[in-house]
Amino acid sequence: MNASGLRKKLLVTLLCASSLGTGSLSADLRDREKSNLSREPGAIYLEDFLKKKVKMRVMKEVPIYATAERTRSVGTLLAPRYVDVLAMNDKGYRIRAMATHGQVAGWVLSTELASEDKDFPAKLRKMYERQKIVQELIDNAQVALGMTIDEVQASLGKPDRKSSRLDKDGRHDVYDYVTYEKVPQYRYVRDAYGRVIRQTYYIKVETGKVSISFKDENVESIEEKEGEPQAGGFKVVPIPIEIF
């Protein structure tokens, strides 16, 4: 990969963290093993960023559909009954529950489920909106203020160097990502027939370095120490929130 490609991989978009609270997303969003769920485009699957199962309650008898577009009913959910929430999109939830004829997985409208914590649906929705932003950053190999260590590694991979310290203000980590360029070098050698030929070989030359500082496992600062300035604008993404 040339220098331009490596710089593009380490493209940094500095994002400001909002004050939604603290939390952690412990799953590697790119490499973690997924379940055998049949995934629907545009949906965010909760297993990708939550360890605990999310349970909500059906308040009235509702149909459950095979797709997010509410095509082909696969059963009816009776109320009151708790269901496992598997995924979300802009309109509803993918759930797994016991229907009238047995266990099914499918989609219901978000308005058809409730929680004992009246703020829980709103928190889950905020987490869903954040996850869409984070996933786009990961897909473009970008990092942002407010991202977690796992999210940064999902985006950029393992760091070339890292250091940690613990003090009265909490835990501090620094991850260094180094970009390299392969520079051609030449030497003259004799071939099997005694002829002098020019031989090309390559050495790795460091062309840039990005240092990402974490406080309590969330990105606190991003510093480019060497190399050309990184492209990218300023956006906003919240730090993770606790929903349990």
Secondary structure, DSSP 8 states (H G I E B T S, - for coil): --HHHHHHHT-B--EE--SS------S-TTTS---S----TT-EEGGGT-SS-EEEEE-S-EEEESSTT--SEEEEE-SSEEEEEEEE-SSEEEEEEEETTEEEEEEEEGGGEE-SSTTHHHHHHHHHHHHHHHHHHHHTT-B-TT-BHHHHHHHH-S-SEEEEEEETTEEEEEEEEEEEEEEEEEEEEE-TTS-EEEEEEEEEEEEEEEEEEEETTEEEEEEEEESS------EE--------
